[in-house]
Amino acid sequence: MNQNQKERRTDSTNDQPGSGGWVSSLALIGLFSIFLAACSQPVIDGRDDETLSQSLESVTNSLSETRSEEFSSAIAYLIFNLPSENETLGSAIDGMTAEEVIRFADEMRLLNLNSRLERQRIALNDAQDMFREQQAELEAYQLRLSAAEEILNDIVISNAEYFWQRQRYSEEPVIAFRIENNSEIAIGRIFLHGVVQTPGRSIPWIDENVSYVIRGGLEPGESDDLRLAPNRFGEWGLRELADSDDHILELTLFDIEGPDGERLVGPMNNYLFGDETEEERMEARIASQQERIARIESVIAEIESEIFVVEARLAD
């Protein structure tokens, strides 16, 4: 083999694929292509409103349909969620590419979502504290009511009557009954709920409260026959019943005042405020608070789900 053939063989060997020189050249070409692609991406010009509008249009037109929607969504979000009140959209995204704008919007989303999450967790703690307080109040009220009912059951109201009686100058309504104090406390004032109705009629004539101060009180073991004179111009002054003798009166004792002037049950009860008892109102407030807690927990779950999605996008 002559020298020329050796040289040609050597040159042929250097041109084989896989040689170090060829790989290095391809790598440089690839990096250069990436560099050119990056440099070719349009950027936002936020100097003023006009250039901002033009560059936004230019950037949008350079994107695929899917990426264009993501870019538009990012811009819409940033318009109402800028990092600073004194910052404009143009100054916030000036010099950014579409990818950078989308990432910047996601970073702002994540920041705001975490802030919302913290506020909702605080609200949840407050709501749970309120729920526990309401439960404790209900339990205390139920204990108090139970003790009060035992005392009220020892005070007997009987022989209740409602009629009209001729007084000096006119006829007046009268509520008459007997009261026996079989409890262990003295009674200074009684609170009654009265219903006057005719047997067979579904709607009562009178359905009202009345209270009476017992002069000198009623000590344990004492009884008395009382006659109350309600206002004849009020609910108890139903003149149609003056000549009637077929109606009946039902009286229910729902509270008393002791010798210290304190009420046994308190003003919040079913006879003062219609059919709903205070216990039912307290239970309704607790149920409402439970619903509020459930709503907050639902919001927290939604925020946490959004955070997971945004974090996954930022991790890509």
Backbone bond lengths (Angstrom), bond angles and torsions (degrees), N, CA, C in turn:
res aa  C-N    CA-C-N  psi(-1)  N-CA   C-N-CA  omega(-1)  CA-C   N-CA-C  phi
1 M - - - 1.481 - - 1.519 107.03 -
2 N 1.378 116.28 130.64 1.462 119.42 -178.18 1.507 110.58 -85.34
3 Q 1.292 115.99 176.10 1.470 122.92 -175.62 1.504 112.10 -65.74
4 N 1.350 118.19 -38.86 1.482 121.17 -179.27 1.513 111.21 -63.53
5 Q 1.326 116.85 -39.47 1.460 119.20 178.63 1.516 111.97 -64.71
6 K 1.346 117.16 -38.69 1.471 121.13 176.81 1.518 111.36 -61.89
7 E 1.340 115.66 -41.58 1.460 119.09 -179.06 1.506 111.33 -66.50
8 R 1.366 116.05 -41.10 1.468 117.91 179.42 1.525 110.63 -64.30
9 R 1.356 115.85 -38.52 1.468 118.52 178.26 1.514 110.89 -63.52
10 T 1.304 116.29 -40.85 1.477 119.77 179.25 1.499 110.66 -62.20
11 D 1.349 118.72 -43.55 1.462 121.94 -179.71 1.512 110.42 -64.90
12 S 1.322 117.34 -39.62 1.456 121.89 179.74 1.515 110.92 -63.17
13 T 1.313 117.45 -37.78 1.474 122.57 178.88 1.518 110.82 -63.49
14 N 1.329 117.82 -41.69 1.470 121.70 -178.56 1.512 112.85 -66.74
15 D 1.379 117.66 -21.36 1.461 120.42 -178.17 1.530 112.74 -90.79
16 Q 1.341 119.00 1.58 1.459 121.06 -176.41 1.537 110.32 -70.95
17 P 1.343 116.90 141.26 1.471 119.89 175.99 1.514 110.43 -59.96
18 G 1.327 115.05 147.24 1.465 119.85 179.64 1.487 112.67 95.06
19 S 1.289 117.93 -6.40 1.463 117.91 178.59 1.506 109.56 -71.56
20 G 1.314 116.75 156.52 1.464 122.32 -177.06 1.495 113.28 -59.05
21 G 1.318 117.76 -37.94 1.460 120.02 -177.72 1.507 112.73 -66.78
22 W 1.319 117.19 -38.94 1.458 121.31 -178.38 1.536 110.67 -69.46
23 V 1.320 117.90 -43.27 1.478 122.04 179.43 1.509 110.73 -60.09
24 S 1.314 115.44 -44.09 1.475 119.10 -179.89 1.505 110.70 -62.02
25 S 1.314 116.91 -38.71 1.465 120.19 -179.67 1.517 110.89 -65.76
26 L 1.337 116.57 -43.56 1.468 119.62 178.56 1.519 112.27 -62.43
27 A 1.329 117.34 -40.95 1.464 121.40 179.42 1.514 110.84 -61.42
28 L 1.337 114.94 -43.23 1.474 118.48 179.65 1.517 111.02 -64.51
29 I 1.337 116.22 -38.97 1.466 120.00 179.10 1.523 110.64 -64.27
30 G 1.359 116.36 -40.93 1.466 120.37 179.87 1.518 112.13 -63.78
31 L 1.326 115.71 -45.17 1.463 119.77 179.21 1.521 111.46 -63.81
32 F 1.311 115.07 -38.09 1.454 119.71 -179.88 1.536 110.85 -66.43
33 S 1.353 114.67 -38.09 1.468 119.22 178.49 1.519 111.15 -64.69
34 I 1.340 115.61 -42.30 1.475 119.96 177.52 1.521 110.13 -62.03
35 F 1.321 115.62 -42.64 1.463 120.52 179.80 1.523 110.57 -61.48
36 L 1.342 115.44 -43.97 1.465 119.04 179.59 1.521 111.48 -64.97
37 A 1.365 116.61 -37.94 1.458 120.03 179.34 1.521 111.17 -64.88
38 A 1.337 115.67 -40.64 1.462 119.83 178.42 1.514 111.05 -65.49
39 C 1.315 114.95 -42.88 1.463 119.25 -179.12 1.520 111.94 -67.79
40 S 1.339 116.01 -25.40 1.465 119.43 -176.99 1.517 112.68 -82.57
41 Q 1.375 119.51 -11.42 1.455 121.67 179.28 1.526 109.26 -69.98
42 P 1.335 117.01 126.92 1.463 119.04 179.30 1.520 111.11 -66.85
43 V 1.305 116.14 149.10 1.461 121.18 -179.41 1.521 109.65 -118.09
44 I 1.303 115.42 162.41 1.459 122.08 -179.27 1.524 109.73 -77.82
45 D 1.312 115.15 133.10 1.463 121.70 173.27 1.522 107.00 -109.31
46 G 1.314 115.92 102.78 1.460 120.22 -174.92 1.512 114.60 -103.71
47 R 1.350 116.93 27.21 1.463 119.38 -178.05 1.527 112.45 -60.64
48 D 1.325 116.44 -41.24 1.455 120.67 178.22 1.525 108.19 -151.27
49 D 1.313 116.33 176.98 1.467 120.47 -175.76 1.527 112.44 -62.41
50 E 1.320 116.99 -37.92 1.453 120.24 -176.52 1.526 111.07 -68.05
51 T 1.340 116.65 -49.78 1.466 119.50 179.64 1.523 111.06 -66.56
52 L 1.333 117.17 -33.32 1.461 120.71 177.28 1.527 110.14 -62.83
53 S 1.313 116.41 -45.49 1.456 120.70 -179.95 1.530 111.39 -62.53
54 Q 1.317 116.14 -42.27 1.465 120.62 -179.55 1.527 110.81 -66.11
55 S 1.315 116.83 -43.87 1.465 119.64 -177.31 1.530 111.07 -70.95
56 L 1.326 117.31 -33.27 1.464 119.61 175.71 1.517 110.77 -62.77
57 E 1.335 116.05 -40.89 1.453 120.53 177.91 1.525 110.87 -65.76
58 S 1.331 115.52 -41.56 1.457 120.38 -179.64 1.530 111.18 -63.74
59 V 1.330 115.77 -44.41 1.464 120.35 179.88 1.527 110.22 -64.85
60 T 1.314 116.76 -43.61 1.467 121.13 -179.54 1.520 111.41 -60.54
61 N 1.317 116.87 -42.17 1.464 121.51 -178.83 1.524 112.65 -67.33
62 S 1.323 116.83 -21.80 1.463 120.46 -178.66 1.525 113.13 -85.06
63 L 1.314 116.71 -4.47 1.466 120.69 -173.96 1.517 111.69 -102.99
64 S 1.327 114.57 160.29 1.461 120.27 172.30 1.531 108.49 -70.09
65 E 1.297 116.20 167.40 1.464 120.05 -177.78 1.530 111.26 -60.41
66 T 1.331 115.62 -44.59 1.468 119.62 -179.37 1.513 111.51 -64.40
67 R 1.356 114.89 -47.28 1.470 118.34 -178.40 1.525 110.76 -68.86
68 S 1.319 117.19 -30.86 1.462 120.89 177.70 1.523 110.78 -63.11
69 E 1.335 116.42 -40.15 1.466 120.16 177.85 1.524 110.99 -65.51
70 E 1.327 116.39 -39.68 1.465 119.99 178.62 1.527 110.66 -65.91
71 F 1.339 115.63 -39.04 1.459 120.46 178.80 1.528 110.45 -65.49
72 S 1.322 117.21 -45.66 1.469 121.22 179.21 1.525 110.99 -62.06
73 S 1.345 116.10 -39.44 1.463 120.20 177.53 1.523 110.79 -64.00
74 A 1.331 116.67 -40.26 1.468 120.83 178.69 1.519 110.95 -63.47
75 I 1.340 116.86 -43.83 1.465 120.51 179.08 1.523 110.89 -62.76
76 A 1.348 116.32 -44.77 1.470 120.74 179.76 1.526 110.98 -60.58
77 Y 1.329 116.16 -38.67 1.463 119.43 179.40 1.522 111.23 -67.81
78 L 1.324 116.53 -43.60 1.460 120.67 -176.74 1.523 112.39 -67.08
79 I 1.323 117.13 -30.47 1.463 120.09 179.76 1.528 110.43 -55.62
80 F 1.341 116.67 -38.99 1.463 120.55 -176.85 1.527 113.16 -103.71
81 N 1.319 117.42 3.71 1.471 119.77 -176.57 1.525 111.01 -139.63
82 L 1.318 116.91 49.37 1.456 120.22 178.74 1.526 110.17 -71.76
83 P 1.334 117.14 150.76 1.467 119.93 -177.74 1.521 113.15 -59.99
84 S 1.341 117.18 -33.02 1.459 121.24 -176.90 1.519 109.91 -132.42
85 E 1.331 116.47 146.23 1.457 120.63 179.19 1.521 111.29 -65.20
86 N 1.318 116.85 -29.17 1.466 121.16 -177.63 1.526 112.62 -87.32
87 E 1.328 116.89 -2.12 1.457 120.94 -177.47 1.521 110.22 -94.51
88 T 1.332 116.04 143.98 1.462 121.38 176.02 1.518 109.45 -100.26
89 L 1.321 115.43 165.28 1.460 119.40 177.95 1.519 110.85 -61.55
90 G 1.322 115.62 -41.45 1.461 119.59 -179.00 1.508 112.99 -61.42
91 S 1.340 116.43 -45.23 1.462 119.03 -179.64 1.515 112.14 -70.46
92 A 1.344 117.16 -28.67 1.460 120.73 -177.76 1.528 112.01 -72.26
93 I 1.340 117.24 -34.96 1.472 119.68 -174.90 1.527 112.22 -115.23
94 D 1.309 118.46 11.41 1.468 121.83 -179.73 1.526 110.39 -58.40
95 G 1.329 117.09 129.05 1.456 122.47 177.84 1.518 114.66 84.09
96 M 1.335 117.84 0.47 1.465 120.32 -178.93 1.525 110.81 -88.51
97 T 1.329 115.00 150.63 1.461 120.86 170.11 1.521 108.35 -86.26
98 A 1.318 116.47 174.36 1.461 120.61 178.99 1.528 110.82 -59.87
99 E 1.340 116.56 -43.26 1.463 120.61 -179.73 1.518 111.10 -61.90
100 E 1.321 115.92 -40.23 1.465 119.87 -179.80 1.518 111.13 -68.70
101 V 1.326 117.09 -37.22 1.467 120.57 177.40 1.525 110.34 -64.08
102 I 1.333 116.74 -45.23 1.467 121.04 -179.66 1.523 110.45 -61.64
103 R 1.328 116.37 -42.12 1.468 119.98 179.11 1.529 110.74 -68.29
104 F 1.323 116.62 -41.27 1.460 120.89 178.83 1.532 110.73 -60.19
105 A 1.332 116.70 -42.10 1.465 120.88 178.54 1.531 110.69 -63.74
106 D 1.335 116.20 -40.66 1.463 119.37 178.32 1.528 111.47 -65.46
107 E 1.309 116.97 -37.12 1.472 120.46 177.04 1.524 110.41 -63.70
108 M 1.336 115.84 -40.32 1.459 119.69 177.37 1.530 110.42 -67.62
109 R 1.336 116.12 -39.85 1.464 120.19 176.80 1.526 110.64 -58.23
110 L 1.319 115.35 -47.43 1.460 120.49 -178.24 1.524 110.97 -61.85
111 L 1.323 115.99 -42.31 1.463 120.33 178.86 1.523 110.88 -61.39
112 N 1.333 116.19 -46.96 1.462 120.39 -178.52 1.522 112.09 -70.02
113 L 1.327 116.62 -36.59 1.458 119.61 177.80 1.521 111.61 -63.95
114 N 1.314 116.64 -42.31 1.470 119.92 177.81 1.521 111.16 -64.76
115 S 1.333 116.45 -36.35 1.461 120.39 176.99 1.533 110.60 -65.57
116 R 1.336 116.33 -44.00 1.470 120.59 177.21 1.523 111.00 -62.78
117 L 1.317 115.79 -39.92 1.461 120.71 -179.08 1.519 110.43 -62.35
118 E 1.318 116.55 -41.76 1.461 120.45 179.52 1.528 110.74 -64.27
119 R 1.338 116.69 -41.95 1.470 119.92 179.31 1.527 111.26 -64.74
120 Q 1.324 116.36 -40.93 1.454 119.53 179.66 1.528 111.82 -67.55
121 R 1.311 116.59 -34.97 1.470 118.96 177.71 1.521 111.05 -67.40
122 I 1.324 116.20 -37.83 1.473 120.05 175.41 1.525 109.64 -63.86
123 A 1.349 116.43 -44.47 1.463 120.88 178.39 1.524 111.15 -61.10
124 L 1.336 116.38 -37.97 1.464 120.47 179.12 1.525 110.66 -65.70
125 N 1.324 116.95 -43.38 1.465 119.81 178.00 1.522 111.25 -61.30
126 D 1.350 116.40 -42.84 1.469 120.40 178.82 1.525 110.95 -63.29
127 A 1.334 116.18 -42.66 1.467 120.40 -180.00 1.523 111.03 -64.88
128 Q 1.321 116.92 -39.43 1.467 120.20 178.99 1.524 111.12 -67.95
129 D 1.348 116.92 -37.90 1.465 120.63 176.07 1.536 110.15 -62.37
130 M 1.340 116.67 -44.37 1.458 121.02 178.35 1.521 111.15 -62.45
131 F 1.325 116.54 -39.96 1.461 121.25 178.36 1.529 110.96 -60.56
132 R 1.333 115.85 -44.64 1.466 119.62 179.47 1.533 111.20 -65.44
133 E 1.338 117.05 -38.21 1.468 120.56 177.83 1.529 110.62 -64.32
134 Q 1.326 116.52 -43.32 1.464 120.39 179.91 1.522 111.15 -64.48
135 Q 1.329 116.45 -38.83 1.461 119.47 177.28 1.530 111.12 -63.45
136 A 1.349 115.61 -42.01 1.466 119.85 179.43 1.530 110.65 -64.62
137 E 1.341 116.98 -39.65 1.465 121.10 177.97 1.529 111.14 -63.58
138 L 1.337 116.06 -42.01 1.464 119.68 178.84 1.521 111.08 -63.13
139 E 1.320 116.77 -44.25 1.463 120.14 -179.28 1.526 110.57 -63.52
140 A 1.352 116.75 -40.95 1.463 120.18 178.60 1.527 110.62 -65.86
141 Y 1.334 116.12 -40.17 1.464 119.86 179.05 1.525 110.94 -65.04
142 Q 1.321 117.16 -41.31 1.459 120.80 -179.78 1.525 111.59 -63.94
143 L 1.331 116.64 -38.09 1.461 119.88 176.41 1.519 110.67 -65.34
144 R 1.341 115.55 -43.40 1.464 120.39 179.27 1.520 110.79 -64.36
145 L 1.339 116.38 -41.86 1.458 121.01 -179.32 1.516 111.16 -65.89
146 S 1.312 115.98 -39.61 1.457 120.08 179.24 1.526 111.03 -63.00
147 A 1.329 115.81 -42.99 1.469 119.60 178.30 1.518 111.07 -66.29
148 A 1.357 116.13 -39.08 1.462 120.17 -179.97 1.524 111.35 -66.52
149 E 1.326 117.02 -38.74 1.465 120.84 -179.46 1.524 110.96 -63.62
150 E 1.319 116.88 -35.63 1.462 120.01 178.13 1.523 110.59 -63.48
151 I 1.339 115.93 -40.57 1.466 120.11 179.12 1.521 110.54 -69.23
152 L 1.349 116.37 -45.89 1.471 120.14 -178.45 1.524 111.46 -62.84
153 N 1.325 117.28 -33.11 1.466 120.31 178.59 1.522 112.09 -66.92
154 D 1.320 117.01 -20.69 1.472 121.05 178.51 1.525 112.25 -86.80
155 I 1.324 116.70 -2.13 1.468 120.98 177.52 1.525 107.30 -108.08
156 V 1.295 117.12 115.46 1.463 122.32 -170.42 1.527 110.54 -102.26
157 I 1.341 116.20 128.32 1.458 123.28 173.52 1.525 107.77 -108.72
158 S 1.329 116.73 126.94 1.468 119.93 -178.60 1.526 110.24 -143.65
159 N 1.341 114.82 171.09 1.465 123.14 177.04 1.530 112.50 53.39
160 A 1.342 116.25 42.03 1.467 119.98 -178.59 1.524 110.71 -74.25
161 E 1.343 115.98 135.29 1.457 122.40 178.79 1.533 109.62 -141.01
162 Y 1.328 115.15 148.08 1.468 121.41 171.88 1.529 106.81 -127.35
163 F 1.324 115.63 124.32 1.465 119.85 179.90 1.525 109.01 -155.26
164 W 1.314 114.61 171.61 1.464 121.72 176.86 1.530 107.90 -108.60
165 Q 1.342 113.79 140.48 1.466 119.36 -177.10 1.524 109.73 -133.44
166 R 1.319 113.79 139.99 1.456 119.10 179.43 1.518 109.73 -72.51
167 Q 1.330 116.34 122.24 1.453 122.30 174.82 1.538 108.72 -100.37
168 R 1.303 116.88 -160.06 1.470 119.45 -173.73 1.521 112.54 -64.05
169 Y 1.372 114.00 -45.90 1.460 117.37 -175.72 1.527 113.65 -115.61
170 S 1.299 117.75 -14.57 1.468 119.70 -176.61 1.521 110.09 -159.02
171 E 1.322 114.94 172.56 1.450 120.33 174.22 1.528 109.41 -86.43
172 E 1.320 116.19 141.54 1.458 121.61 -178.25 1.527 109.48 -131.47
173 P 1.356 117.11 148.20 1.465 119.06 176.22 1.530 110.96 -74.03
174 V 1.321 115.88 150.13 1.462 121.56 -179.04 1.533 108.77 -134.75
175 I 1.347 115.15 137.21 1.458 121.76 171.81 1.526 106.26 -114.27
176 A 1.308 116.34 112.44 1.465 121.06 -176.77 1.530 109.47 -115.37
177 F 1.351 115.60 143.02 1.476 120.23 177.94 1.523 109.74 -168.10
178 R 1.303 114.95 168.28 1.462 121.30 175.51 1.522 107.99 -111.22
179 I 1.356 115.73 139.44 1.455 121.21 178.50 1.521 109.55 -125.64
180 E 1.324 115.58 133.65 1.468 122.10 178.41 1.526 108.02 -122.69
181 N 1.322 115.68 123.88 1.466 120.45 -179.22 1.529 109.69 -96.81
182 N 1.320 115.45 94.16 1.468 120.80 177.98 1.526 112.00 -96.33
183 S 1.353 116.38 9.34 1.461 120.31 178.71 1.530 109.83 -85.72
184 E 1.322 115.20 -176.66 1.468 120.19 -178.38 1.520 112.25 -104.17
185 I 1.340 118.05 11.41 1.459 120.20 179.35 1.526 109.63 -125.64
186 A 1.323 115.65 151.74 1.466 120.94 178.00 1.519 109.09 -77.96
187 I 1.344 115.41 147.24 1.462 121.42 -177.72 1.521 109.15 -110.56
188 G 1.349 115.70 126.43 1.459 119.66 177.48 1.523 112.89 -103.70
189 R 1.306 116.26 -27.32 1.467 120.68 -178.83 1.513 108.36 -153.05
190 I 1.332 115.72 144.92 1.456 120.38 179.12 1.528 109.86 -119.13
191 F 1.327 115.21 148.87 1.463 122.65 177.61 1.524 107.47 -122.27
192 L 1.343 115.60 120.26 1.453 121.18 -173.94 1.526 111.08 -121.97
193 H 1.315 114.19 150.63 1.466 120.35 170.17 1.511 107.61 -115.86
194 G 1.338 115.42 124.38 1.453 119.74 -176.30 1.515 112.93 -115.93
195 V 1.308 115.00 143.04 1.465 122.31 176.05 1.533 107.82 -129.70
196 V 1.331 114.97 119.98 1.468 120.69 176.25 1.523 107.29 -107.43
197 Q 1.312 116.56 123.57 1.453 119.22 -179.82 1.515 110.89 -149.94
198 T 1.312 114.55 160.88 1.464 121.54 177.09 1.520 108.23 -99.20
199 P 1.298 118.61 128.31 1.471 120.31 179.11 1.523 111.26 -53.44
200 G 1.324 115.70 133.82 1.453 120.96 -178.67 1.518 113.73 95.32
201 R 1.335 117.00 -15.52 1.467 120.75 177.96 1.529 108.78 -98.83
202 S 1.349 116.82 134.51 1.463 120.68 -175.78 1.525 112.84 -80.95
203 I 1.312 118.19 -23.51 1.468 122.19 -177.96 1.522 109.45 -106.38
204 P 1.344 117.88 124.14 1.471 119.88 -178.79 1.525 112.26 -72.00
205 W 1.307 115.40 157.84 1.459 120.64 174.82 1.532 110.57 -74.60
206 I 1.326 114.24 -43.36 1.471 120.63 -178.06 1.517 108.10 -133.38
207 D 1.320 116.21 137.53 1.463 122.44 177.67 1.525 106.62 -144.10
208 E 1.329 116.80 83.26 1.464 121.29 -169.17 1.521 112.19 -143.74
209 N 1.331 114.77 167.32 1.461 122.91 176.02 1.524 110.07 -98.36
210 V 1.308 113.81 156.43 1.452 119.96 174.79 1.533 107.69 -152.05
211 S 1.322 116.58 144.13 1.470 120.44 177.17 1.518 109.07 -126.27
212 Y 1.344 115.03 158.53 1.462 118.96 -176.23 1.532 109.13 -150.84
213 V 1.330 115.30 131.97 1.461 121.91 175.87 1.522 108.19 -90.27
214 I 1.306 115.73 121.97 1.460 121.20 -179.89 1.526 108.27 -87.72
215 R 1.306 116.48 109.30 1.466 120.73 -179.25 1.528 110.21 -62.10
216 G 1.315 115.12 125.21 1.457 120.06 -178.18 1.508 113.41 81.93
217 G 1.343 116.33 -9.18 1.450 121.16 177.13 1.516 113.21 76.47
218 L 1.293 114.66 177.04 1.457 122.28 177.68 1.527 107.26 -130.27
219 E 1.304 115.79 106.87 1.461 121.84 -175.67 1.527 110.70 -76.00
220 P 1.334 117.08 162.70 1.462 119.81 177.08 1.531 110.78 -56.78
221 G 1.335 114.77 133.81 1.464 120.08 179.96 1.516 113.62 88.88
222 E 1.323 118.81 -9.02 1.465 120.94 -179.86 1.527 111.08 -91.64
223 S 1.333 115.81 161.44 1.462 122.88 175.23 1.519 108.76 -141.78
224 D 1.328 115.75 164.85 1.461 119.27 -178.46 1.522 108.93 -160.22
225 D 1.355 114.46 150.35 1.459 120.46 171.80 1.519 107.50 -100.84
226 L 1.341 115.60 118.03 1.463 120.93 -173.25 1.520 111.15 -111.00
227 R 1.339 114.09 149.06 1.462 121.62 173.79 1.526 107.64 -130.31
228 L 1.305 115.91 114.92 1.464 121.67 -179.85 1.518 108.78 -99.07
229 A 1.324 115.39 143.03 1.468 121.17 178.86 1.529 108.85 -114.25
230 P 1.333 117.86 87.19 1.464 119.57 179.23 1.529 110.88 -69.88
231 N 1.320 115.50 161.86 1.462 121.84 -179.92 1.533 109.80 -63.47
232 R 1.323 116.32 121.07 1.462 119.13 -177.93 1.519 112.66 -72.40
233 F 1.339 115.95 -10.89 1.468 119.47 176.36 1.534 112.14 -95.99
234 G 1.327 115.79 0.96 1.456 120.41 178.94 1.511 111.73 -99.63
235 E 1.345 115.32 -159.97 1.454 120.94 -177.19 1.530 112.61 -64.59
236 W 1.330 116.64 -28.41 1.449 119.59 -178.30 1.530 112.30 -81.55
237 G 1.311 117.41 -9.85 1.460 120.61 -177.93 1.512 113.59 -90.98
238 L 1.322 116.98 56.76 1.458 121.80 -177.96 1.531 108.62 -87.49
239 R 1.322 114.86 100.28 1.462 121.05 -173.07 1.525 112.24 -64.95
240 E 1.327 117.76 -23.91 1.462 120.15 -179.45 1.529 112.17 -61.32
241 L 1.337 116.85 -22.24 1.461 120.76 -176.69 1.528 112.90 -92.41
242 A 1.339 116.40 -0.03 1.464 119.60 -176.86 1.532 111.80 -62.40
243 D 1.315 116.60 -36.54 1.464 120.21 -177.91 1.524 112.28 -104.78
244 S 1.337 115.91 13.15 1.461 119.85 -178.52 1.520 110.07 -100.75
245 D 1.321 115.58 142.80 1.467 119.52 176.79 1.525 112.28 -128.69
246 D 1.359 115.81 12.55 1.464 118.54 -178.37 1.527 112.47 -105.49
247 H 1.307 117.80 8.79 1.459 120.64 178.42 1.527 109.94 -97.04
248 I 1.337 114.94 158.80 1.465 120.65 178.39 1.523 109.60 -127.19
249 L 1.314 115.69 155.54 1.469 122.37 178.43 1.525 109.39 -116.71
250 E 1.302 116.04 127.58 1.466 121.98 173.33 1.523 108.58 -112.66
251 L 1.318 117.29 123.99 1.461 122.59 179.83 1.525 109.98 -112.89
252 T 1.328 115.73 136.43 1.462 122.19 176.56 1.517 108.85 -124.47
253 L 1.311 116.60 124.66 1.463 121.27 175.87 1.519 108.67 -82.22
254 F 1.356 116.89 118.87 1.463 117.73 -178.63 1.519 113.72 -115.84
255 D 1.355 117.01 -4.74 1.463 117.98 175.79 1.519 108.89 -169.44
256 I 1.319 114.71 160.08 1.465 120.95 175.06 1.528 108.80 -142.15
257 E 1.327 115.08 162.22 1.463 121.83 168.20 1.508 108.14 -108.87
258 G 1.323 115.54 134.63 1.451 120.30 177.59 1.515 111.22 -83.93
259 P 1.314 117.58 -171.54 1.465 121.35 -178.76 1.532 113.18 -65.28
260 D 1.329 117.23 -20.92 1.463 120.33 178.83 1.524 112.54 -87.55
261 G 1.331 117.20 0.43 1.457 120.49 179.85 1.510 114.39 82.57
262 E 1.331 117.70 0.64 1.462 122.08 179.60 1.525 110.07 -86.65
263 R 1.335 115.15 138.23 1.452 119.70 177.96 1.520 110.25 -77.92
264 L 1.301 114.73 144.68 1.458 119.99 -176.77 1.523 111.74 -72.83
265 V 1.326 117.42 -48.30 1.460 122.53 -178.67 1.519 110.95 -94.27
266 G 1.300 117.46 -43.95 1.464 121.24 -177.01 1.512 110.30 110.29
267 P 1.331 117.07 168.54 1.469 120.68 -173.36 1.518 114.54 -72.83
268 M 1.329 119.19 -17.42 1.457 120.18 -175.69 1.527 109.88 -90.92
269 N 1.319 116.36 100.01 1.451 120.39 178.69 1.508 110.52 -153.78
270 N 1.309 115.92 170.82 1.462 119.23 -172.35 1.518 113.59 -67.79
271 Y 1.316 118.19 -27.26 1.459 119.05 -177.52 1.532 112.45 -77.69
272 L 1.309 116.14 -24.06 1.467 118.68 178.41 1.512 111.69 -85.67
273 F 1.309 118.14 -27.17 1.462 120.84 -172.19 1.530 112.80 -126.65
274 G 1.324 117.38 35.41 1.454 119.78 175.09 1.510 112.50 86.22
275 D 1.321 115.26 -151.96 1.460 120.50 -172.57 1.523 113.78 -78.02
276 E 1.321 118.05 -23.53 1.461 120.96 -176.42 1.526 110.45 -83.67
277 T 1.315 117.16 126.36 1.457 121.11 179.27 1.530 110.27 -82.89
278 E 1.318 114.89 165.75 1.467 119.31 177.54 1.526 110.05 -64.44
279 E 1.312 116.31 -36.52 1.459 119.85 177.62 1.526 110.86 -61.17
280 E 1.329 116.39 -41.61 1.464 120.66 178.00 1.521 111.39 -66.59
281 R 1.334 116.68 -37.44 1.467 119.62 177.84 1.526 110.77 -65.96
282 M 1.324 116.05 -40.85 1.463 119.58 178.46 1.528 110.47 -65.07
283 E 1.320 117.20 -40.87 1.467 120.73 178.19 1.526 110.92 -64.83
284 A 1.348 115.90 -36.19 1.475 119.72 178.25 1.528 110.54 -66.44
285 R 1.346 116.75 -38.95 1.472 119.69 177.82 1.527 111.05 -65.16
286 I 1.324 116.47 -38.76 1.468 120.50 178.06 1.531 110.04 -65.22
287 A 1.332 116.92 -43.19 1.467 120.21 178.52 1.519 110.89 -62.52
288 S 1.327 116.31 -39.51 1.471 120.64 177.86 1.525 110.95 -64.38
289 Q 1.336 116.17 -38.61 1.461 120.28 178.83 1.525 110.73 -67.84
290 Q 1.323 117.02 -36.55 1.465 120.59 176.63 1.535 110.54 -63.04
291 E 1.330 115.97 -40.10 1.465 119.97 177.44 1.524 110.55 -63.93
292 R 1.322 116.50 -40.01 1.474 120.73 178.33 1.522 110.51 -62.96
293 I 1.320 117.05 -42.87 1.464 121.23 177.98 1.525 110.29 -61.15
294 A 1.331 116.41 -42.60 1.476 120.30 179.65 1.527 110.99 -63.33
295 R 1.350 116.69 -38.96 1.470 119.74 178.85 1.522 110.82 -65.22
296 I 1.322 116.90 -42.72 1.467 120.60 179.82 1.521 110.10 -64.28
297 E 1.332 116.50 -43.20 1.468 120.11 178.59 1.524 111.00 -61.51
298 S 1.337 116.67 -36.29 1.463 120.82 177.83 1.524 110.73 -65.84
299 V 1.333 116.16 -42.57 1.464 120.57 178.40 1.525 110.42 -63.18
300 I 1.332 116.97 -42.59 1.469 121.31 178.77 1.526 110.35 -60.38
301 A 1.323 116.67 -42.60 1.470 120.28 179.09 1.522 111.21 -62.78
302 E 1.332 116.94 -39.99 1.465 120.75 178.72 1.533 110.87 -65.36
303 I 1.329 116.41 -42.98 1.477 120.24 -179.90 1.525 110.14 -64.18
304 E 1.331 116.58 -43.96 1.462 120.05 179.70 1.528 110.89 -62.09
305 S 1.323 116.90 -36.81 1.465 120.71 177.12 1.530 110.73 -65.28
306 E 1.332 116.77 -42.38 1.464 120.91 178.00 1.526 110.81 -63.80
307 I 1.327 116.47 -41.22 1.462 120.50 178.73 1.528 110.86 -61.10
308 F 1.321 116.18 -41.88 1.479 120.74 179.24 1.532 110.09 -59.73
309 V 1.342 117.05 -43.25 1.470 121.12 -178.89 1.521 110.93 -65.46
310 V 1.339 116.33 -45.88 1.472 120.43 -178.17 1.519 110.70 -65.99
311 E 1.325 117.64 -42.16 1.463 120.61 178.74 1.526 110.97 -62.41
312 A 1.328 116.95 -37.20 1.460 120.46 178.70 1.531 110.27 -65.45
313 R 1.334 117.06 -40.39 1.479 119.51 177.75 1.517 110.95 -64.39
314 L 1.325 116.97 -42.17 1.465 120.28 -178.75 1.517 111.91 -68.08
315 A 1.335 116.64 -27.35 1.463 120.82 -179.46 1.534 111.95 -74.60
316 D 1.328 117.11 -21.36 1.481 119.80 -178.87 1.524 110.74 -66.36
